[in-house]
Amino acid sequence: MATDDKTQEILEKKGAHVQNMFDRIAGWYDFLNHFLSLGIDRRWRKKLIRAAGLKDGDHVLDVATGTGDLALSVLKACDCRVTGMDVSEKMMEAGRKKMRKKGREGSVRFIAGRAEEIPFEDNTFDAVTVAFGVRNYTDLEQGLKEMLRVLRPGGITAILEFSKPARQPLKALYSFYLFHLLPWAGKLFSGDKYAYTYLPASIKKFPQREDFLEILERCGFSGCRYETYTGGIVAAYFGEKKN
Ligand SMILES: C[S@@+](CC[C@H](N)C(=O)[O-])C[C@H]1O[C@@H](n2cnc3c(N)ncnc32)[C@H](O)[C@@H]1O
């Protein structure tokens, strides 16, 4: 599928383009996420957090928290303190509203911030998490280095990101879904012409599996590993900060 000029511009420049895009779709984000993934996205987040081995009392930073779904998975898994950070105020506003509805008002501290310039001191957090966020960073390596900087020695980062299934027939089915069905359904519901063409284009462009592990290692993480879920539709990456 050829990428239109506007999608290409968002893909190349990211930054304010990505922020505006998420601001525009914030009201639809949760519904579309669960609808378009048939609800499996909740299971992916739960598996990521379980595999990260968080402990009660941990202070967790959830980068690119959006409406706070991964932050919620953390809260369900342990008695942790969670800070959620994002560039989109509208996404976080939808997140605050959702927390209120769920009777969890104030349980996540939402703060505005960019992954490339995290507004916290070195060694602040026991864990740093990101779900479906790193693909959107303007500067991937700078964002990962910042995550390492705010992590305490011995702490872990857990990253969930879309991947590409390696085996047929899932590979062909998923590709059809991603490049044809999803942009159509996304546009129909959210009314946004580009968000759901940006999504498959950004997945296609993003480094996969071993390539992403190499980047994590280059940024200074140790003990890097990954696992895939649902036939490789998503990958969970883990890396630690040396003691
Ligand atoms: C696909 S959403 C994921 C939200 C949430 N983590 C989840 O699991 O549903 C991506 C989020 O990343 C945010 N984002 C994009 N670039 C960012 C950056 N450089 N720093 C921080 N947040 C960013 C967007 O505003 C958006 O809320």
PDBQT file of the ligand as one rigid body, heavy atoms in Angstrom, charges set to zero:
ROOT
HETATM    1  C1  LIG A 301      -0.641   4.203  20.927  1.00  0.00    +0.000 C 
HETATM    2  S1  LIG A 301      -0.712   5.285  22.299  1.00  0.00    +0.000 S 
HETATM    3  C2  LIG A 301      -0.365   4.172  23.642  1.00  0.00    +0.000 C 
HETATM    4  C3  LIG A 301      -1.024   4.571  24.940  1.00  0.00    +0.000 C 
HETATM    5  C4  LIG A 301      -0.909   3.579  26.064  1.00  0.00    +0.000 C 
HETATM    6  N1  LIG A 301       0.464   3.335  26.451  1.00  0.00    +0.000 N 
HETATM    7  C5  LIG A 301      -1.607   2.274  25.762  1.00  0.00    +0.000 C 
HETATM    8  O1  LIG A 301      -1.047   1.214  26.031  1.00  0.00    +0.000 OA
HETATM    9  O2  LIG A 301      -2.736   2.303  25.289  1.00  0.00    +0.000 OA
HETATM   10  C6  LIG A 301       0.793   6.161  22.143  1.00  0.00    +0.000 C 
HETATM   11  C7  LIG A 301       0.953   7.327  23.096  1.00  0.00    +0.000 C 
HETATM   12  O3  LIG A 301       2.301   7.806  23.008  1.00  0.00    +0.000 OA
HETATM   13  C8  LIG A 301       2.279   9.213  23.200  1.00  0.00    +0.000 C 
HETATM   14  N2  LIG A 301       3.569   9.724  22.706  1.00  0.00    +0.000 N 
HETATM   15  C9  LIG A 301       3.972   9.785  21.425  1.00  0.00    +0.000 A 
HETATM   16  N3  LIG A 301       5.219  10.269  21.350  1.00  0.00    +0.000 NA
HETATM   17  C10 LIG A 301       5.627  10.499  22.615  1.00  0.00    +0.000 A 
HETATM   18  C11 LIG A 301       6.835  10.987  23.193  1.00  0.00    +0.000 A 
HETATM   19  N4  LIG A 301       7.861  11.333  22.429  1.00  0.00    +0.000 N 
HETATM   20  N5  LIG A 301       6.908  11.102  24.534  1.00  0.00    +0.000 NA
HETATM   21  C12 LIG A 301       5.861  10.759  25.315  1.00  0.00    +0.000 A 
HETATM   22  N6  LIG A 301       4.679  10.298  24.830  1.00  0.00    +0.000 NA
HETATM   23  C13 LIG A 301       4.571  10.158  23.492  1.00  0.00    +0.000 A 
HETATM   24  C14 LIG A 301       1.045   9.654  22.447  1.00  0.00    +0.000 C 
HETATM   25  O4  LIG A 301       0.600  10.926  22.829  1.00  0.00    +0.000 OA
HETATM   26  C15 LIG A 301       0.062   8.521  22.805  1.00  0.00    +0.000 C 
HETATM   27  O5  LIG A 301      -0.703   8.833  23.934  1.00  0.00    +0.000 OA
ENDROOT
TORSDOF 0
